[in-house]
């Protein structure tokens, strides 16, 4: 079987340089200082070898095979290093768990303190200049680090506590918000109305689809809502849309921004991971107390949240509704998980077509529709014979339906 060195030599990498890939097979010794230096050297060599190859879109099949094996070898070394040293790495980054660092701050600090373990902010920014399909997935390495930290109970709880603390941006805005009762971002606005804090989504260009800016704005506004003593309950609702097809209709949300995802601008950490552990964690569990107790149960500041769905909630916006204390819905509101059951295996392990799961709350209960993505006209609900995804593509299909009463 061809080795990584053989594959690199076969695509024109000089033998002496290709031989450096052999350092990726070394096993960590168990000594943190020694292993940090060895891993930095091996991963630096791997990065240099990868840079000798063309960018992904221009690679030949042989070059792509060499790149894939090189990346896999580098990730095996990262996994081996973190199996031995993840807790020690977290202790170093947080000064013995005396500092509370957010997920993004952890990976940025790790890039500086442990070279090669994760990409630098500059490397991530450069990769995000290219479409997702043209990337080598360097942000996966951030996920490898965080998976090991979260797998350790003490480190994981400390990290989740850090993510539920108020953001610095919210603390900067708090005094002004207490005076004006209003805070605005491009994608949404928080207004204090009586004892209610109303977060209104108005990401007009994307039908309230989520991206990095949206996620960051939501967390700051949730922080302000929790911090303001004049607010007792939070309400989430979409603004009336301005796009012609939905003009005047309030759209709760269209899930992840597929256009931004296609172009590689959805961040692994800042969006995918901080979304769950930041704003959604705070909606569900509130802010923690000032002192980390080391336990799963903490005293903190929690407030009830209500969601109002007028037109539809798609994908991740359905997930948000599951965290809320109450939901108010129009009788014809549509709830669509999109292709969350994509490539679902039918009974008997026979592979079927991609499936679509749709929820619709009506007078009789929660209706579900399950089926394929082939064209359909539903005679029972003709005005919902199609549902738009994030960027307006049709997800029509042949549906089986039923009622879940409640």
N, C-alpha and C positions, 0 to 999 in steps of 0.2 A: 504494500500500500504506500502511495506517495506521501512523503512528509510535507510539512509546510515549507521547509527549505527547498525541497524538490519542486514544488509548485511555483515558488517564487523564481527559482532559477529558470523554469520552463517558460516564463513570461519575460525574460530578459533582465532580471535583477542580477547584478554581479555576484558570483559565488560567495565572496567574502562578506558582502552585506547580507545576502540571503541566510547565511549561517547564523546570523544574530537572532533569527527567529527561534533557534533552539533554546534560548534563555527563557522563553515563555513556558517551557515544560518543567522548570525547576519548582520544587516544593518549598514552601516557606519553612524556615528553621524553627520558628516559635519565638525568636527574639524580635521585638517590635522594631528596634532601631536598625538592626541588620536587614530585616525583611523589607522595611520601608525603602531603604537604599537599593536593595536588589530589585524590588518590584518597580521602583521608579526608573531604574536603568533598563529593565526588560520592556516595560510598557513604552518608554521613550524610543527604544529601538523599533518596537512594533509600529508606533506612529510614524517614524521615519520611513519604514518599509512601505507602509500604506500610502504615504505621500509620493513614493516612486511610481505608483500606478496611476493611470488616468482617473479622472473623476468618474463616478459610477455610470453616468449615461454614456460615456465614451469607451467603457471597458469592453474587451472581447469576452466571450464566455469563459475562456481560460483565465483571464485577468480577474473576472468577477469571482470565479471559484477560489483563486488565490487570496483575494481580499476577504471573502467570507470565512475561509479557514483561519486566516490571520486574526480577524476580529474574534472568532470563536475561541482561539487559543488565548488571546489576551483576556477574554472574559472568564475563562476557566481559572487563569492566574488571579484575577481579582476576587473570584469566589473563594479560592483557596486561602488567600490573604485574609479576607474578611471572616472566614470561618474561625480563624485563629485570633483575629485582632479587632473585631468589630467593636466590642465593648471598650477596649483601650483607645480606639480611634475616637469614639464618642466622648470618652473622658478627656482626651486631649482637646477636642474641639470646644467643649463646654466648660473647660477648667474644672473638671471633677463634678460636673452637673451643677455648678454654681451660676452658670449663664444659661439663659433661655434663648435658643436660636431656632428660627423657623426653618422649614425644610429647605427653602432656597438658600438661606444663610448657611445651613449645614453643608450643602454641596459646594457652595462657593468657597467656604473656609477649607473644606477637604481638598479642593483643587489646589489650594495654596500650600497647605501643610503636608499633603501626601501626593506629590506630583505624579500624574498619570492615572491615579485611581479613578478620577472622574474628569470630564472635560472642563476646561476653564470657561468662564462666561464669554470670553471672546470667541472660543471655538464653537460654543453653542450658537452664538449670534451669527457666525459665519455659516454654519450649517443651515440655519433657519432662513437664509437668503435663497435657498433652493427648494423646489417642491418636495413633498414628503417622499415620493417614490425615487427621488434622486439622492436621498440622504443615506449615510451608512449607519444611522441610528446611534450616534454617540450619546444621546440622552438616555439610552438604555443603561449605560454605565452608572448614571445617577440613580436609576431605579434599583440597580444591584446593591449599591451602598445603602440606600434607604430601606430596602427589604431586610437586610441584615440588622440594621439598627432597630427597626420596628419588631423584628422577631425576638429580640431580647426584651423580657418583660419590663425591667427597670428602665432601660434606655427608651423603650417604646412609650411607656406611660409618661416619662419626662418630656419626650418630644411632642406627644399629643397635648400635654399641658401647655407647652410653649406655643403650639398652634392655636390654642383657644384663648390666649391672652389678647387683649386689645392691641391692634396694630398701631405703630408709631404715627401713621397717617391719620388715623381716627383721633388719636390723642391731640394731634396738632389742630384738628378742626373742631374739637369739642367745645371750646369756649365760645367760638363764633356761632356754632349751631345752637347752643343754649340761649343765645341772644336772638337769633333770627328764626330758629325753628325750621331751617331749610339747608340742605346740602345737595349739590348737583354734580353729576358726572355726565360725560357724553351719552352713556347708555342707560342711566337711571337717576332718579331723584328721590330723596327722603324729605318728607314734610311732616311736622308735628301738627296734628289737628285734634284739639282737645287732649285727651289722654291716649290718643292713637298715633302711632308712627306709621305713615303710609309710604312704602317703597313702590314707586311706579316705574316700570320698565319701559323705556322709549328708545330702544336700539333700532331705530326706524329702518335703516338700510338693510337690516338682516332679520326683520320680523322677530326681534328680541332673541336671536340666536346667541349662544354663549361663546366667548373667546377670552383671551388673556385680560383685556381691559375690563370686560364685563365681570369676570370673576373677581378682579381686584376691587372694582367699584362696589360690588355686592358685599364683600367682606367689610369694607370701611363703613358702609351704611348700616349693616347689621351691628357693627361695633357701636356706632353712634346711638342707635336705637336702644341697645342694652345699657349704655352708659348714661343716657339722659333720664334723670329722675322724674321728669314730667311725662314720660311715656310708660304706659302700662301694658300695651299690646301692640304687636306689629302686624301690618297687613301688606301682602304682596299682590300686585295687580298690574296688568299690562295697560299701557296707554292706548288711546285710539290710533290706529295705524294710518299712515299717509299714502302707502302704496295703493295704486288704483284698485287692485283686486280685493284688497281688504280695507279700503278707505272707511274710516269711522268705526271699525270693529276693534275691540280690545283683545289683543293676542297676548296670552300669558307667556308663551315662549316656544321656540322652534328647536330646542335641543342644541347640540354643539354646532358651531359654525363650520359647515362642511367645506365652504370655499377656503376659509383660513386653514383648515386642516389639510386640504389638498395642497395648498401652497407652503405647507411646512411651518406655519406660524402659530400652531397650538403647542404650548410648552408642556413637556412631560411633568415637570415639577410645579411650575407656577400655576398651571391650569389643572392638569389631571389630578395631581396629588394634593395641592394646597386647596383646591375647591372642596374636596371631601373633608379634609381635616380642619379647614378654616371656616368659611362662611356656613357651610352645611353643618359642621360640627357645632358651631355656635348657635345656630337656629335650634338644633336638637337639644343641646346640653348647656347653652349659655356660656358666660365667662367663668373661668375658674377662680378660686380664691387666690390671694397674693402669695401664699406659701404652698409649695409642692409637698404633699403629704406622702407620696409614694404609693397611694392606693388608687383603686379604680373609682371609688366614690369620693366626691369632693363637694364641699360647700361652695357655692358660687352665686352668680346672678343669672337667673333664667326668667324669660318672659314668654307668654304664649304668642304664637304666630298663626295668622289666618291667611289662606290663599283664596283669591277670587278669580275664577276662570270663566271668561265670557265666551270666547270663541274656541280656542284649542290650546292644549299643552302637549308638546311632542318630546320624545326622548328624555333627556336629562331633566326637563321641566316636569315630567311625570314623577321622576324620582324625588324632586324637591317637594312635591305635594305629599309624598309619603312621610315626610319629616314633620309636617305642620300639625298643629293641634286641631285645626278645623279647616274645612274647605267649603267654599260657597261656589256653586256652579250653575250656569244656565242649563235649562232642560236639554238643549241640543249641543252642549259643549262636547268637544271631541278630545279624546285622550289616545295618543298614538305612540307606541314604543318603537315604531319603525321596524327595522330588520334586526331587532335584538335577538330574535330566534333564528337568525340567518343560518342557513345550512342545517336546520333542525332535522334530527333523524326521526323518521316516523316509526310507529310500532313495528317490531320485527326487524329493527336495525336496517330498514330499507331507506336509502337516501332519497329524500324528497326535494322539491324545489324550495327556494328561500321562502320562509313564512313571515307573515306580518301579523302582529297582535295589536288590535285596536280596542280601546275602552270607550264606552259612551254612557254617561250617566243620564238616565231618563226616569220618569215617574215610577217605573216598576223595579228599578234597581240598577246595578252596574252591568251593562251589556258588554259582552266580549265578542270579538269577531276574529277568527283565525283562518288564514288562508294564504294563497299564493299571490304573486305580484302580476297576474295576468289581468287584462282589462275586464271590468265588470260594470254593470249598471244595477244598483241595488234598488228594486222597486219599492222597498219599504222606506228607504231614506234616500231618495234621489238627489237631494241637495248635498249629500255627503258621499256621492259616488266616487269622489276623489279627495285625497288629503295631501296637502303640500308638505314636503319636507323643508329643511332649513332654507334652501335656496329656490324653492318653488317647483321642484321636480315631482311628477305625479307618482304616488305609491298606490295605484289602484289594484284590486285583486278579486279573486273568487273567495268568498268568505263563508265559513261555518260560524254560527252565532248562538249565543245563549244568554241567560240572565243569572246574575249573582245577586240575589236579594240581600238587603241589609236593614 
